Amino acid sequence: MVKNVIGLCLILILGTAQVDAQKEASVRLPDIASFAQDLFVPDITQGPPEAGKRVRQSLASYQNTEVYHLLYLPSNYKEGKKYPVIVEYPGNGPYTSASGDLSTGQVDGCNLGYGLSEGKDFIWVSMPFISVDGQENQKWWWGDIEASKKYCMDAVKEVCSKYGGDASNIVLAGFSRGAIAVNYIGLHDDEISPLWKAFIVNSHYDGLKTWNYPNSDKASALERLKRLNGRPQFICAEGHGTSKSKNYLAQSGIQGNFAFMDIPIRNHTNTWPLYQLEERKIIRTWLLEVIDKN
Protein backbone atom coordinates (compact mmCIF):
# COMPACT_ATOMS: atom_id res chain seq x y z
CA MET A 1 0.00 0.00 0.00
CA VAL A 2 2.81 2.39 0.97
CA LYS A 3 4.69 1.54 -2.22
CA ASN A 4 1.59 2.25 -4.30
CA VAL A 5 1.11 5.62 -2.63
CA ILE A 6 4.77 6.51 -3.13
CA GLY A 7 4.55 5.44 -6.78
CA LEU A 8 1.44 7.55 -7.31
CA CYS A 9 3.12 10.55 -5.69
CA LEU A 10 6.15 10.13 -7.95
CA ILE A 11 3.90 10.01 -11.03
CA LEU A 12 2.10 13.18 -9.93
CA ILE A 13 5.38 14.96 -9.17
CA LEU A 14 6.92 13.95 -12.49
CA GLY A 15 3.75 14.91 -14.36
CA THR A 16 3.64 18.32 -12.67
CA ALA A 17 7.35 18.82 -13.37
CA GLN A 18 6.79 18.02 -17.05
CA VAL A 19 3.93 20.54 -17.31
CA ASP A 20 6.03 23.18 -15.52
CA ALA A 21 8.95 22.49 -17.86
CA GLN A 22 6.68 22.90 -20.89
CA LYS A 23 5.35 26.19 -19.54
CA GLU A 24 8.87 27.41 -18.82
CA ALA A 25 10.00 26.43 -22.33
CA SER A 26 7.04 28.32 -23.77
CA VAL A 27 7.95 31.44 -21.80
CA ARG A 28 11.54 31.19 -23.08
CA LEU A 29 10.35 31.28 -26.68
CA PRO A 30 10.73 34.71 -28.29
CA ASP A 31 7.89 37.17 -28.64
CA ILE A 32 6.84 37.75 -32.22
CA ALA A 33 7.69 41.43 -31.78
CA SER A 34 11.36 40.46 -31.74
CA PHE A 35 11.11 39.58 -35.44
CA ALA A 36 10.94 42.09 -38.29
CA GLN A 37 7.51 42.66 -39.79
CA ASP A 38 7.64 43.17 -43.55
CA LEU A 39 3.98 42.70 -44.53
CA PHE A 40 1.03 44.84 -43.49
CA VAL A 41 -2.56 43.87 -44.20
CA PRO A 42 -4.40 46.57 -46.20
CA ASP A 43 -7.10 48.60 -44.48
CA ILE A 44 -10.70 47.59 -45.12
CA THR A 45 -12.52 49.81 -47.62
CA GLN A 46 -15.97 50.18 -49.16
CA GLY A 47 -16.74 50.14 -52.84
CA PRO A 48 -16.12 47.72 -55.71
CA PRO A 49 -13.25 45.22 -55.47
CA GLU A 50 -9.97 46.26 -57.07
CA ALA A 51 -6.45 44.88 -57.25
CA GLY A 52 -4.67 45.26 -53.92
CA LYS A 53 -7.80 46.33 -52.01
CA ARG A 54 -9.57 44.57 -49.16
CA VAL A 55 -13.28 45.38 -49.36
CA ARG A 56 -16.30 44.63 -47.21
CA GLN A 57 -19.05 42.65 -48.93
CA SER A 58 -22.34 40.96 -48.02
CA LEU A 59 -24.19 38.34 -50.00
CA ALA A 60 -27.44 39.57 -51.54
CA SER A 61 -29.55 37.65 -49.02
CA TYR A 62 -27.81 39.49 -46.15
CA GLN A 63 -27.85 43.04 -47.54
CA ASN A 64 -30.08 44.35 -44.75
CA THR A 65 -27.99 42.85 -41.94
CA GLU A 66 -24.54 43.33 -40.38
CA VAL A 67 -23.33 40.00 -41.78
CA TYR A 68 -20.33 40.47 -44.05
CA HIS A 69 -17.15 38.92 -45.43
CA LEU A 70 -13.98 40.55 -46.71
CA LEU A 71 -12.68 40.12 -50.25
CA TYR A 72 -9.10 40.85 -51.28
CA LEU A 73 -8.04 40.75 -54.92
CA PRO A 74 -4.28 40.27 -55.38
CA SER A 75 -2.06 43.22 -56.21
CA ASN A 76 -1.32 41.67 -59.62
CA TYR A 77 -4.99 40.92 -60.35
CA LYS A 78 -6.14 41.03 -63.96
CA GLU A 79 -9.73 40.54 -65.02
CA GLY A 80 -10.23 37.36 -67.02
CA LYS A 81 -7.48 35.39 -65.28
CA LYS A 82 -8.05 32.54 -62.82
CA TYR A 83 -6.62 32.74 -59.30
CA PRO A 84 -6.40 30.22 -56.47
CA VAL A 85 -8.44 31.26 -53.44
CA ILE A 86 -7.59 31.22 -49.73
CA VAL A 87 -10.73 31.15 -47.58
CA GLU A 88 -9.90 32.03 -43.97
CA TYR A 89 -11.89 31.71 -40.74
CA PRO A 90 -11.06 33.89 -37.69
CA GLY A 91 -10.51 32.96 -34.04
CA ASN A 92 -12.89 33.55 -31.14
CA GLY A 93 -13.18 36.98 -29.63
CA PRO A 94 -12.89 39.18 -27.81
CA TYR A 95 -9.77 37.43 -26.52
CA THR A 96 -6.43 38.56 -25.10
CA SER A 97 -3.59 36.10 -24.45
CA ALA A 98 -1.04 36.23 -21.64
CA SER A 99 1.42 37.64 -24.19
CA GLY A 100 -0.95 40.45 -25.13
CA ASP A 101 -2.15 38.92 -28.40
CA LEU A 102 -5.60 40.08 -29.45
CA SER A 103 -8.46 38.41 -31.29
CA THR A 104 -11.68 40.32 -31.96
CA GLY A 105 -13.61 37.33 -33.27
CA GLN A 106 -14.36 39.28 -36.43
CA VAL A 107 -13.26 38.65 -40.00
CA ASP A 108 -11.33 41.93 -39.76
CA GLY A 109 -8.74 40.07 -37.66
CA CYS A 110 -7.83 37.50 -40.32
CA ASN A 111 -4.16 37.69 -41.39
CA LEU A 112 -3.06 34.27 -42.63
CA GLY A 113 -4.20 34.65 -46.22
CA TYR A 114 -2.35 37.89 -46.79
CA GLY A 115 0.85 36.70 -45.14
CA LEU A 116 0.92 33.39 -46.99
CA SER A 117 0.30 34.98 -50.39
CA GLU A 118 2.30 38.21 -49.85
CA GLY A 119 -0.79 39.92 -51.22
CA LYS A 120 -0.33 38.58 -54.75
CA ASP A 121 -1.30 35.61 -56.95
CA PHE A 122 -4.17 34.56 -54.64
CA ILE A 123 -7.68 35.83 -53.99
CA TRP A 124 -8.24 35.97 -50.23
CA VAL A 125 -11.64 35.77 -48.52
CA SER A 126 -12.11 36.35 -44.79
CA MET A 127 -15.22 34.30 -44.02
CA PRO A 128 -17.72 34.87 -41.18
CA PHE A 129 -19.74 32.64 -38.93
CA ILE A 130 -23.41 33.67 -38.82
CA SER A 131 -25.30 34.52 -35.62
CA VAL A 132 -28.38 32.48 -34.68
CA ASP A 133 -30.69 35.37 -35.61
CA GLY A 134 -28.92 35.83 -38.94
CA GLN A 135 -28.28 39.51 -38.29
CA GLU A 136 -24.56 39.72 -37.59
CA ASN A 137 -21.24 37.90 -37.65
CA GLN A 138 -20.76 35.48 -34.75
CA LYS A 139 -17.71 36.43 -32.67
CA TRP A 140 -17.66 33.44 -30.29
CA TRP A 141 -18.01 29.89 -31.61
CA TRP A 142 -20.48 29.04 -34.35
CA GLY A 143 -23.89 30.66 -34.10
CA ASP A 144 -26.04 29.04 -36.81
CA ILE A 145 -23.85 26.26 -38.25
CA GLU A 146 -26.04 25.56 -41.27
CA ALA A 147 -26.28 29.27 -42.13
CA SER A 148 -22.50 29.63 -41.75
CA LYS A 149 -21.92 26.64 -44.03
CA LYS A 150 -24.32 27.96 -46.69
CA TYR A 151 -22.84 31.47 -46.54
CA CYS A 152 -19.39 30.03 -47.11
CA MET A 153 -20.49 27.94 -50.09
CA ASP A 154 -22.40 30.82 -51.67
CA ALA A 155 -19.55 33.30 -51.14
CA VAL A 156 -17.03 30.91 -52.70
CA LYS A 157 -19.35 30.38 -55.67
CA GLU A 158 -19.68 34.16 -56.11
CA VAL A 159 -15.93 34.72 -55.90
CA CYS A 160 -15.36 32.11 -58.59
CA SER A 161 -18.10 33.34 -60.92
CA LYS A 162 -17.52 37.11 -60.55
CA TYR A 163 -13.83 37.56 -59.76
CA GLY A 164 -11.95 34.69 -61.36
CA GLY A 165 -11.57 32.37 -58.41
CA ASP A 166 -10.31 28.95 -59.51
CA ALA A 167 -12.86 26.45 -58.22
CA SER A 168 -10.27 23.66 -58.47
CA ASN A 169 -7.82 25.52 -56.22
CA ILE A 170 -9.67 26.60 -53.08
CA VAL A 171 -7.66 26.36 -49.84
CA LEU A 172 -9.45 26.55 -46.48
CA ALA A 173 -7.45 28.09 -43.63
CA GLY A 174 -8.19 29.11 -40.07
CA PHE A 175 -6.68 30.23 -36.78
CA SER A 176 -7.71 29.05 -33.29
CA ARG A 177 -11.53 28.74 -33.52
CA GLY A 178 -10.98 29.02 -37.26
CA ALA A 179 -8.49 26.14 -37.12
CA ILE A 180 -11.19 23.95 -35.58
CA ALA A 181 -13.61 25.25 -38.22
CA VAL A 182 -11.40 23.88 -40.99
CA ASN A 183 -12.80 20.43 -40.18
CA TYR A 184 -15.88 21.37 -38.12
CA ILE A 185 -17.36 23.53 -40.88
CA GLY A 186 -15.18 22.65 -43.89
CA LEU A 187 -15.79 18.90 -43.53
CA HIS A 188 -19.21 19.32 -41.93
CA ASP A 189 -21.01 17.21 -44.54
CA ASP A 190 -20.78 15.88 -48.08
CA GLU A 191 -22.16 19.14 -49.48
CA ILE A 192 -19.40 21.52 -48.40
CA SER A 193 -16.48 19.09 -48.13
CA PRO A 194 -15.74 18.77 -51.89
CA LEU A 195 -15.03 22.53 -52.20
CA TRP A 196 -11.50 22.30 -50.85
CA LYS A 197 -8.19 21.47 -52.50
CA ALA A 198 -6.22 21.66 -49.24
CA PHE A 199 -6.37 22.92 -45.65
CA ILE A 200 -4.25 25.06 -43.31
CA VAL A 201 -4.87 24.56 -39.58
CA ASN A 202 -3.20 27.12 -37.27
CA SER A 203 -3.45 26.48 -33.48
CA HIS A 204 -6.05 23.92 -32.27
CA TYR A 205 -7.53 20.95 -34.09
CA ASP A 206 -11.05 19.55 -34.29
CA GLY A 207 -11.48 16.57 -31.95
CA LEU A 208 -8.57 17.17 -29.59
CA LYS A 209 -10.88 18.47 -26.88
CA THR A 210 -14.59 18.38 -26.10
CA TRP A 211 -15.88 21.96 -26.10
CA ASN A 212 -19.24 23.40 -25.05
CA TYR A 213 -20.92 23.09 -28.44
CA PRO A 214 -22.64 20.18 -30.21
CA ASN A 215 -20.60 17.36 -31.78
CA SER A 216 -17.21 18.54 -30.56
CA ASP A 217 -16.46 15.05 -29.22
CA LYS A 218 -13.79 12.82 -30.72
CA ALA A 219 -16.22 10.38 -32.35
CA SER A 220 -18.03 13.17 -34.21
CA ALA A 221 -14.73 14.79 -35.21
CA LEU A 222 -13.47 11.51 -36.66
CA GLU A 223 -16.62 11.20 -38.79
CA ARG A 224 -15.83 14.64 -40.23
CA LEU A 225 -12.19 13.73 -40.72
CA LYS A 226 -13.18 10.75 -42.86
CA ARG A 227 -14.34 13.27 -45.50
CA LEU A 228 -10.75 14.50 -45.88
CA ASN A 229 -10.11 11.68 -48.37
CA GLY A 230 -6.34 12.12 -48.43
CA ARG A 231 -6.32 15.83 -49.26
CA PRO A 232 -3.33 17.69 -47.77
CA GLN A 233 -3.50 19.49 -44.44
CA PHE A 234 -0.76 21.75 -43.09
CA ILE A 235 -1.03 21.80 -39.29
CA CYS A 236 0.96 24.43 -37.40
CA ALA A 237 0.97 26.00 -33.96
CA GLU A 238 3.04 28.20 -31.71
CA GLY A 239 5.68 26.65 -29.47
CA HIS A 240 5.48 22.87 -29.50
CA GLY A 241 1.77 22.90 -30.17
CA THR A 242 1.49 20.29 -32.92
CA SER A 243 2.49 17.30 -30.78
CA LYS A 244 -1.07 16.59 -29.61
CA SER A 245 -2.42 16.82 -33.16
CA LYS A 246 0.28 14.42 -34.36
CA ASN A 247 -0.62 11.86 -31.69
CA TYR A 248 -4.35 12.29 -32.26
CA LEU A 249 -4.08 11.76 -36.01
CA ALA A 250 -1.64 8.87 -35.63
CA GLN A 251 -4.19 7.10 -33.41
CA SER A 252 -7.23 8.09 -35.49
CA GLY A 253 -6.84 5.41 -38.13
CA ILE A 254 -7.35 8.08 -40.80
CA GLN A 255 -4.81 7.93 -43.60
CA GLY A 256 -3.97 11.48 -44.61
CA ASN A 257 -1.44 13.76 -46.21
CA PHE A 258 -0.49 15.71 -43.08
CA ALA A 259 2.37 18.19 -42.66
CA PHE A 260 3.28 19.54 -39.21
CA MET A 261 5.22 22.63 -38.20
CA ASP A 262 5.91 24.25 -34.83
CA ILE A 263 6.32 28.02 -34.92
CA PRO A 264 9.11 29.17 -32.55
CA ILE A 265 7.15 31.96 -30.85
CA ARG A 266 5.17 32.12 -27.62
CA ASN A 267 2.30 34.10 -29.12
CA HIS A 268 -1.17 32.77 -29.87
CA THR A 269 -1.60 34.82 -33.02
CA ASN A 270 -2.35 34.56 -36.73
CA THR A 271 -0.04 37.49 -37.56
CA TRP A 272 3.12 35.36 -37.72
CA PRO A 273 3.15 35.10 -41.57
CA LEU A 274 3.51 38.88 -41.65
CA TYR A 275 6.97 38.53 -40.07
CA GLN A 276 10.34 37.37 -41.36
CA LEU A 277 10.25 33.84 -39.99
CA GLU A 278 11.86 30.83 -41.65
CA GLU A 279 8.63 28.93 -41.00
CA ARG A 280 6.82 31.32 -43.35
CA LYS A 281 9.02 30.10 -46.21
CA ILE A 282 8.19 26.49 -45.36
CA ILE A 283 4.42 26.94 -45.44
CA ARG A 284 4.58 29.08 -48.60
CA THR A 285 6.55 26.34 -50.35
CA TRP A 286 3.96 23.77 -49.28
CA LEU A 287 1.10 26.02 -50.47
CA LEU A 288 2.60 26.56 -53.92
CA GLU A 289 3.28 22.84 -54.33
CA VAL A 290 -0.32 22.04 -53.42
CA ILE A 291 -1.69 24.59 -55.90
CA ASP A 292 0.55 23.29 -58.70
CA LYS A 293 -0.79 19.75 -58.34
CA ASN A 294 -3.96 20.01 -60.42
C-alpha positions as CSV (number, residue, x, y, z in Angstrom):
1,M,0.0,0.0,0.0
2,V,2.8,2.4,1.0
3,K,4.7,1.5,-2.2
4,N,1.6,2.2,-4.3
5,V,1.1,5.6,-2.6
6,I,4.8,6.5,-3.1
7,G,4.5,5.4,-6.8
8,L,1.4,7.6,-7.3
9,C,3.1,10.5,-5.7
10,L,6.2,10.1,-8.0
11,I,3.9,10.0,-11.0
12,L,2.1,13.2,-9.9
13,I,5.4,15.0,-9.2
14,L,6.9,13.9,-12.5
15,G,3.7,14.9,-14.4
16,T,3.6,18.3,-12.7
17,A,7.3,18.8,-13.4
18,Q,6.8,18.0,-17.0
19,V,3.9,20.5,-17.3
20,D,6.0,23.2,-15.5
21,A,8.9,22.5,-17.9
22,Q,6.7,22.9,-20.9
23,K,5.3,26.2,-19.5
24,E,8.9,27.4,-18.8
25,A,10.0,26.4,-22.3
26,S,7.0,28.3,-23.8
27,V,8.0,31.4,-21.8
28,R,11.5,31.2,-23.1
29,L,10.4,31.3,-26.7
30,P,10.7,34.7,-28.3
31,D,7.9,37.2,-28.6
32,I,6.8,37.7,-32.2
33,A,7.7,41.4,-31.8
34,S,11.4,40.5,-31.7
35,F,11.1,39.6,-35.4
36,A,10.9,42.1,-38.3
37,Q,7.5,42.7,-39.8
38,D,7.6,43.2,-43.6
39,L,4.0,42.7,-44.5
40,F,1.0,44.8,-43.5
41,V,-2.6,43.9,-44.2
42,P,-4.4,46.6,-46.2
43,D,-7.1,48.6,-44.5
44,I,-10.7,47.6,-45.1
45,T,-12.5,49.8,-47.6
46,Q,-16.0,50.2,-49.2
47,G,-16.7,50.1,-52.8
48,P,-16.1,47.7,-55.7
49,P,-13.3,45.2,-55.5
50,E,-10.0,46.3,-57.1
51,A,-6.4,44.9,-57.3
52,G,-4.7,45.3,-53.9
53,K,-7.8,46.3,-52.0
54,R,-9.6,44.6,-49.2
55,V,-13.3,45.4,-49.4
56,R,-16.3,44.6,-47.2
57,Q,-19.1,42.6,-48.9
58,S,-22.3,41.0,-48.0
59,L,-24.2,38.3,-50.0
60,A,-27.4,39.6,-51.5
61,S,-29.6,37.6,-49.0
62,Y,-27.8,39.5,-46.1
63,Q,-27.8,43.0,-47.5
64,N,-30.1,44.4,-44.8
65,T,-28.0,42.8,-41.9
66,E,-24.5,43.3,-40.4
67,V,-23.3,40.0,-41.8
68,Y,-20.3,40.5,-44.0
69,H,-17.2,38.9,-45.4
70,L,-14.0,40.5,-46.7
71,L,-12.7,40.1,-50.2
72,Y,-9.1,40.8,-51.3
73,L,-8.0,40.7,-54.9
74,P,-4.3,40.3,-55.4
75,S,-2.1,43.2,-56.2
76,N,-1.3,41.7,-59.6
77,Y,-5.0,40.9,-60.3
78,K,-6.1,41.0,-64.0
79,E,-9.7,40.5,-65.0
80,G,-10.2,37.4,-67.0
81,K,-7.5,35.4,-65.3
82,K,-8.0,32.5,-62.8
83,Y,-6.6,32.7,-59.3
84,P,-6.4,30.2,-56.5
85,V,-8.4,31.3,-53.4
86,I,-7.6,31.2,-49.7
87,V,-10.7,31.2,-47.6
88,E,-9.9,32.0,-44.0
89,Y,-11.9,31.7,-40.7
90,P,-11.1,33.9,-37.7
91,G,-10.5,33.0,-34.0
92,N,-12.9,33.6,-31.1
93,G,-13.2,37.0,-29.6
94,P,-12.9,39.2,-27.8
95,Y,-9.8,37.4,-26.5
96,T,-6.4,38.6,-25.1
97,S,-3.6,36.1,-24.4
98,A,-1.0,36.2,-21.6
99,S,1.4,37.6,-24.2
100,G,-1.0,40.4,-25.1
101,D,-2.2,38.9,-28.4
102,L,-5.6,40.1,-29.4
103,S,-8.5,38.4,-31.3
104,T,-11.7,40.3,-32.0
105,G,-13.6,37.3,-33.3
106,Q,-14.4,39.3,-36.4
107,V,-13.3,38.7,-40.0
108,D,-11.3,41.9,-39.8
109,G,-8.7,40.1,-37.7
110,C,-7.8,37.5,-40.3
111,N,-4.2,37.7,-41.4
112,L,-3.1,34.3,-42.6
113,G,-4.2,34.7,-46.2
114,Y,-2.4,37.9,-46.8
115,G,0.8,36.7,-45.1
116,L,0.9,33.4,-47.0
117,S,0.3,35.0,-50.4
118,E,2.3,38.2,-49.9
119,G,-0.8,39.9,-51.2
120,K,-0.3,38.6,-54.7
121,D,-1.3,35.6,-56.9
122,F,-4.2,34.6,-54.6
123,I,-7.7,35.8,-54.0
124,W,-8.2,36.0,-50.2
125,V,-11.6,35.8,-48.5
126,S,-12.1,36.4,-44.8
127,M,-15.2,34.3,-44.0
128,P,-17.7,34.9,-41.2
129,F,-19.7,32.6,-38.9
130,I,-23.4,33.7,-38.8
131,S,-25.3,34.5,-35.6
132,V,-28.4,32.5,-34.7
133,D,-30.7,35.4,-35.6
134,G,-28.9,35.8,-38.9
135,Q,-28.3,39.5,-38.3
136,E,-24.6,39.7,-37.6
137,N,-21.2,37.9,-37.6
138,Q,-20.8,35.5,-34.7
139,K,-17.7,36.4,-32.7
140,W,-17.7,33.4,-30.3
141,W,-18.0,29.9,-31.6
142,W,-20.5,29.0,-34.4
143,G,-23.9,30.7,-34.1
144,D,-26.0,29.0,-36.8
145,I,-23.9,26.3,-38.2
146,E,-26.0,25.6,-41.3
147,A,-26.3,29.3,-42.1
148,S,-22.5,29.6,-41.8
149,K,-21.9,26.6,-44.0
150,K,-24.3,28.0,-46.7
151,Y,-22.8,31.5,-46.5
152,C,-19.4,30.0,-47.1
153,M,-20.5,27.9,-50.1
154,D,-22.4,30.8,-51.7
155,A,-19.6,33.3,-51.1
156,V,-17.0,30.9,-52.7
157,K,-19.3,30.4,-55.7
158,E,-19.7,34.2,-56.1
159,V,-15.9,34.7,-55.9
160,C,-15.4,32.1,-58.6
161,S,-18.1,33.3,-60.9
162,K,-17.5,37.1,-60.6
163,Y,-13.8,37.6,-59.8
164,G,-12.0,34.7,-61.4
165,G,-11.6,32.4,-58.4
166,D,-10.3,29.0,-59.5
167,A,-12.9,26.4,-58.2
168,S,-10.3,23.7,-58.5
169,N,-7.8,25.5,-56.2
170,I,-9.7,26.6,-53.1
171,V,-7.7,26.4,-49.8
172,L,-9.4,26.5,-46.5
173,A,-7.5,28.1,-43.6
174,G,-8.2,29.1,-40.1
175,F,-6.7,30.2,-36.8
176,S,-7.7,29.1,-33.3
177,R,-11.5,28.7,-33.5
178,G,-11.0,29.0,-37.3
179,A,-8.5,26.1,-37.1
180,I,-11.2,23.9,-35.6
181,A,-13.6,25.2,-38.2
182,V,-11.4,23.9,-41.0
183,N,-12.8,20.4,-40.2
184,Y,-15.9,21.4,-38.1
185,I,-17.4,23.5,-40.9
186,G,-15.2,22.6,-43.9
187,L,-15.8,18.9,-43.5
188,H,-19.2,19.3,-41.9
189,D,-21.0,17.2,-44.5
190,D,-20.8,15.9,-48.1
191,E,-22.2,19.1,-49.5
192,I,-19.4,21.5,-48.4
193,S,-16.5,19.1,-48.1
194,P,-15.7,18.8,-51.9
195,L,-15.0,22.5,-52.2
196,W,-11.5,22.3,-50.9
197,K,-8.2,21.5,-52.5
198,A,-6.2,21.7,-49.2
199,F,-6.4,22.9,-45.6
200,I,-4.3,25.1,-43.3
201,V,-4.9,24.6,-39.6
202,N,-3.2,27.1,-37.3
203,S,-3.4,26.5,-33.5
204,H,-6.1,23.9,-32.3
205,Y,-7.5,20.9,-34.1
206,D,-11.0,19.5,-34.3
207,G,-11.5,16.6,-31.9
208,L,-8.6,17.2,-29.6
209,K,-10.9,18.5,-26.9
210,T,-14.6,18.4,-26.1
211,W,-15.9,22.0,-26.1
212,N,-19.2,23.4,-25.0
213,Y,-20.9,23.1,-28.4
214,P,-22.6,20.2,-30.2
215,N,-20.6,17.4,-31.8
216,S,-17.2,18.5,-30.6
217,D,-16.5,15.1,-29.2
218,K,-13.8,12.8,-30.7
219,A,-16.2,10.4,-32.4
220,S,-18.0,13.2,-34.2
221,A,-14.7,14.8,-35.2
222,L,-13.5,11.5,-36.7
223,E,-16.6,11.2,-38.8
224,R,-15.8,14.6,-40.2
225,L,-12.2,13.7,-40.7
226,K,-13.2,10.8,-42.9
227,R,-14.3,13.3,-45.5
228,L,-10.7,14.5,-45.9
229,N,-10.1,11.7,-48.4
230,G,-6.3,12.1,-48.4
231,R,-6.3,15.8,-49.3
232,P,-3.3,17.7,-47.8
233,Q,-3.5,19.5,-44.4
234,F,-0.8,21.8,-43.1
235,I,-1.0,21.8,-39.3
236,C,1.0,24.4,-37.4
237,A,1.0,26.0,-34.0
238,E,3.0,28.2,-31.7
239,G,5.7,26.7,-29.5
240,H,5.5,22.9,-29.5
241,G,1.8,22.9,-30.2
242,T,1.5,20.3,-32.9
243,S,2.5,17.3,-30.8
244,K,-1.1,16.6,-29.6
245,S,-2.4,16.8,-33.2
246,K,0.3,14.4,-34.4
247,N,-0.6,11.9,-31.7
248,Y,-4.3,12.3,-32.3
249,L,-4.1,11.8,-36.0
250,A,-1.6,8.9,-35.6
251,Q,-4.2,7.1,-33.4
252,S,-7.2,8.1,-35.5
253,G,-6.8,5.4,-38.1
254,I,-7.3,8.1,-40.8
255,Q,-4.8,7.9,-43.6
256,G,-4.0,11.5,-44.6
257,N,-1.4,13.8,-46.2
258,F,-0.5,15.7,-43.1
259,A,2.4,18.2,-42.7
260,F,3.3,19.5,-39.2
261,M,5.2,22.6,-38.2
262,D,5.9,24.2,-34.8
263,I,6.3,28.0,-34.9
264,P,9.1,29.2,-32.5
265,I,7.2,32.0,-30.9
266,R,5.2,32.1,-27.6
267,N,2.3,34.1,-29.1
268,H,-1.2,32.8,-29.9
269,T,-1.6,34.8,-33.0
270,N,-2.3,34.6,-36.7
271,T,0.0,37.5,-37.6
272,W,3.1,35.4,-37.7
273,P,3.1,35.1,-41.6
274,L,3.5,38.9,-41.6
275,Y,7.0,38.5,-40.1
276,Q,10.3,37.4,-41.4
277,L,10.2,33.8,-40.0
278,E,11.9,30.8,-41.7
279,E,8.6,28.9,-41.0
280,R,6.8,31.3,-43.3
281,K,9.0,30.1,-46.2
282,I,8.2,26.5,-45.4
283,I,4.4,26.9,-45.4
284,R,4.6,29.1,-48.6
285,T,6.6,26.3,-50.4
286,W,4.0,23.8,-49.3
287,L,1.1,26.0,-50.5
288,L,2.6,26.6,-53.9
289,E,3.3,22.8,-54.3
290,V,-0.3,22.0,-53.4
291,I,-1.7,24.6,-55.9
292,D,0.5,23.3,-58.7
293,K,-0.8,19.7,-58.3
294,N,-4.0,20.0,-60.4
